[in-house]
């Protein structure tokens, strides 16, 4: 039943489109969409200091409601290819599983939507409204020249959306378990505290920066950021590295660095957390450098018609009504929610970014049916 979706997923996986490379992935998708009557526009966005990224916007129809599917064809690197049991960009099917980088995150999700289009358009030959796809090659990296700019281009050219489904792998263990209706924000800090190198036996002739960094990190980790909300789990700060680059035990280091990340809910804004981080470092670090990057704000797309339709479609096909969640990392839905209701629903994500990333063929079949059912209900 899923032969079209499965074949397209294999073709996409066989394009080694590790960000920022496209490696022909958008060409494959463009051909498939044009064969189905879509008008396809390619947009190459550039910005000094960032990689140029190829993006795709396709639309079938020019009136009525516009249902948009959003996703990305870029993938993370394969890592240690020798550790894979199959070629990471081979798109092989073994024991009922489709293997390859992007099999879960998220080339197969795109292919499933195209497979659903085939079913929906065959059942609705007189369909006279609009369906579109918003596909970037810049989701796994910096997201500077991808979805955010493609949305701005669409807005400037009168391309409006009534709802948007993002096909990220949202289900933790089984298809139909979870959808995403929001995401936490993310802020990363890199701090280096400076001192003066010296012999540990003569501390008065040195200036040890390590205790000052410890005071900074203790102050940051001791604060309870919040207790969570109805839709979000509590915000959390995690220290990810501490490094003095000092192999000797009898030397006071000249500097010490640490990195940390905060995943925060919608009780915070990035700039407020950045101010707190800077004030904390100023109070405890002494001489230091600090870099802060806010890679996404927390957002909630208040569950409405789209979320209910996804839940209804999932329940009909799988028997499972998905939880409406905001857990996990960031996604491009953080940009899309400003334009329309958005929700995320896709494959089981247990193997994403791992060696031997794979999707069950049975799940691919069922996701095609869920997306078809969603389109049918949306345009009913």
N, C-alpha and C positions, 0 to 999 in steps of 0.2 A: 504494500500500500504506500510506503514512504519512498519508493524508488527515486522519484524526482528530488525530494529533499535530501535523501541519502547521497545521491550522485552529486548534487550541488555542494553538499558539505564536504565530500571527498575532494572535489575540485578546489574548493577554497582552502582546505587544509594543506593541499599540495603547493600552495603559494606561501613561501617562507616569509610572511609579512611581519617580521619583528620590527616594532616601532623604531625608527620612522619609515622603514621600507614598506612599500606597497606590494612589490613582487608580483604584480599582476592580479591581485585579489579583486580589486574594484573593477578591473576589466571583465573578469569572470562574472561578477554580479551584474554589471551593466548589460552584458549580453543576455543574461537570463531574464532581466527585467524588460528589456526592449522586446524580447520575444513574447512577452505577456502584455504588451501595449502600453508600457510606461514611457513617459518622456523623462530622459535622464540628463541631469546636469552635473558636471564635475567641477569642483572648485578647489584650486590650489591656493592655500593660504600661507603667507610668509610673514615673518617678523624677525627683525634683527636679533641675533643671539639665540634663536630657536630654530629647530629643524623645520623645513618646509613640509607641509602635509597635504596629501591628496584626500579629498572628501567627495561624497556623492549624495545628491538629493534627487529622488525620483518620484514622480506623481502620475497616477492614472486617474483621469477625470479632472474636470475644472469647475465643478459646481457642487452644491450640497455640502454636507458635512465632510470633514477631512480627518480620517483616522490615520495616525502616523505610527510607524514602527521605527524605533531607533536602536542602533547598535554600533559595533565596531568590528573591523576586519583585522586590526593590528593585534599582535599577540606578544607575550613575553618570550624571552629566549628559551630554547629547549634545555639549556643547562648541560649536564654531562650526558651527551648523546649515547655514550657507551653503556650508560645505565638503563637506557630504554630497551624494552624487549622487542620493539618494532621501530621502524624509522619514524622519527618525530614529525616529519612532514610527508609521510607516505599515505596517510588516509586509509590505512588498512582496516578491514573488518575481521576480527578474530573472536570466535566463540560468542557471537551475538553482541559484540561491542565494537564501536567505531573508535579507533585510536588516532591520536595526533594532537600536536599543539594547536589549540583552538577548537578541539572537538567539543569542549564544554564552554570555554570562555573565548569568544562566543559565536564562532562561525556557524556552528550547527544550528544555533538559535535563529540566525538569519535565514539559513536554508529551510528551516521548519516554517518560517513565516511565508516564504515563497511557495513551499508546498501547500500551505493552507490557502494561499491565493488561488492556486489551481483549482482546489475543491470549491472554494467560495464562488469564483467567477463562473465555473462550469454550472453550478447550481443556480446562479443568478445572471443569466446572459443579458438581461436588460438593466443591469446595475448602472445607475447614472449619477452616483455621488463620487467621492474622491478617497483614494487610499495613497499614502505616500511612505517613503522610506528615507530616513535620515541616518546616513552611515559615515562614520569617521575612521581615520587611520591613526588617531592620536588620543586613544583612551587610556592605554596602559602606561603612558609616560607623563608628559607635562600638561597635556590637555590645553595647550595654548592656541594651537592652530587647527583645532578640531571642532567639536560640537558647538562650543560657545560662539565661534565665528560663523559657523554654518547657520545657526539659529538667527544671528543678527542679519545675515544675508537674506534668509527667508523672510524675516520681518520687513526688511526694506523693500522686498519684491512682492509683498502682499500674500505671502504664503502663510496662512493661519491654520492652526490645528485645533480640533475640537477635543481630542484626547490623544495620548501618546503611550504606547506600550514599549518598554525597554526590555529586550530579550536576554538580560543577564541571567546567569545560573543562580537562581534564588533559593532552590530547594536543598536543604541540608542533607537529607537521607533518602527521600522518595519523592517522586513527582506528585505534586498537589499538596505538599506540606506547607509551603510558605511563599508569600509574595512580599515585595518591599513597597512601602508607601512613603518612605522617607529614609534619610541616612544621617548618621552623625557627621559632624564636621571634623576636620583634621588640621592640627597645627604641630609643626616640628621645630624644635630648638636645638641649636648647636652652640655650646659655650666653651670657650677656652679661658682658663684662669692663669695669669702669669705670676711668676715669682723670681727667685734667684737661685741658681744651682749652687750646691755646696756639699761639704762632707757632713754626713749625719752626726758625726761626733762633735761638730762645731756648729750647732744650729743657729747660734747668734750671728754667724757669718753668712748664713743663707736665708732664704725666704721661701718656705714651703707652701706652694699653692694648693696642695691636696686638701688640707683641712678646710680651706675656704670653699673649695668646690663641694666638699661634703656638706657644709652648712647650706649652700645654695640648694643642693638636691634634697636635703632633709626638709627645708622650708617648702619646696615645691611638692614633695610627696606627702607631707603631713597634712596638707589642706584637703578637707573633703569638698570636692567641687560641687556636688549636689547629690540628691538621693534618687534621681530619676523622675520621669513623668509618666503619664498614662500611656504614651506611645514610645518613650525612650528609656533605655537602661541608664544607670548612673554614668556620668562622664568619668574617664580614667586617664591618669598620666602614667606612662611607663618609661623608665630609663632603658635605653637600648644599647648604650655603650659608655664605658669610662676608660680612658687611655692616657697614661703618662709616658708611654713609649720609653720606659726606663728599665732595662734588664738588670741593673746593678742594685744591690740592696744597701749599699753604703753611700749612695748619692741622693741628695735631695733634688728632685727634678725642677727644671726651670719653668715648666708649664704642664698643665693637665687639662684634658678635654672631655666633654661628655655630650651625648645626644639624647634627646627624649622626645616623645610624641604624646599629644593629648588627643583622644577621640572624645568629642564633646557633643552634648545634646542641645536642643533649642532653648535651653535656659541661658545659654552663653552666646556671645558673638566673638569672632576671632580677634578683633582689635582689642576687646576687653581683656582677653586672656594674654595677648601679647604684652599689653601694658603691665599686667601682674607679673609676667615673667621678667620683664625688663626691670621693674621696681625691685623684685626679689634679688636679681643679680647685682643691682646697684647697692643694695643693702648689705650683701654678704660676700661678694666675690673679690672686691678690691679691683686691681687692674685686670681687665678682661675684654674679650671680644665676644659679641653675641650676634648670631644670625637667626632670624625667625622666618618661617615660611608657612603661610596659611594656604593649604591646598584645597580647601573646601569648607563652606559654612554648613552647619546643620540645617536641614529643611524637613518639613512635613508637607506632603501633598495630601490635604485632608481627604480621607477616603470618601469617595462619592460613587457616581454611576459606574465609572470604569472599574474601580476595585471590586464592586459587587458583581459586575459582569464577568470579570476574571474568575472570581470565586465560584460563580454559578457554572461557568464553562468547565472549570477544573472538576467540580463536584460531579457534573454529568459524566465526564469521560473517565475519571479515575476513582470516583467515590470519595475523594478527599476534598474537604473545603479548606483552603489554605489560610493559615494565620497571617494577619496583616502586621508586618514587622518592620523595624528600622535598624536591625542589627547588621553587622558586617562593615566592610570598608566603604569607600566613596564610589560613586558612579556618575555618569554624565546626566543622570536624572537631576542632579543638583543644579544644572543649568536649565533643564527643560521645564521644571515645575513653575518657572516664572511666566511661561507662555500658555500652559493648559494643565488640566489634571494629568498626572503621570503616575504610572505604577510599573513595577518590574516583576516579570515572571518568566522563568526559563527552566533549563534543565537542572539536574542534580549536580551540585558543585563540589562534591567531595574531592575530585581529582584535579580541579583547576590549578594551574601553575605547578603541578607536580610532574614527576617522571611518569610516563605511561598515562597521561591524561586521556580520558575516554568517556564516551556516552553509550548507554545501552540503546541498541536499535529499537527495542520495545518502547523506550521512553521517547525516542525520536518520532515513532509512529504516533504515540499518544499526544505529544506536543503539537504535531500537525493538526490533530483533531481538536485539541483545545483552542488553538489559534483560529481555526475555521469556525468553531462554535462561537468564539468571542466576536468575530466579524459578523456572523449571522445575527447574533443578539444585538450588537451595537447598531446595525443598520435596519433592524426590524421595525 
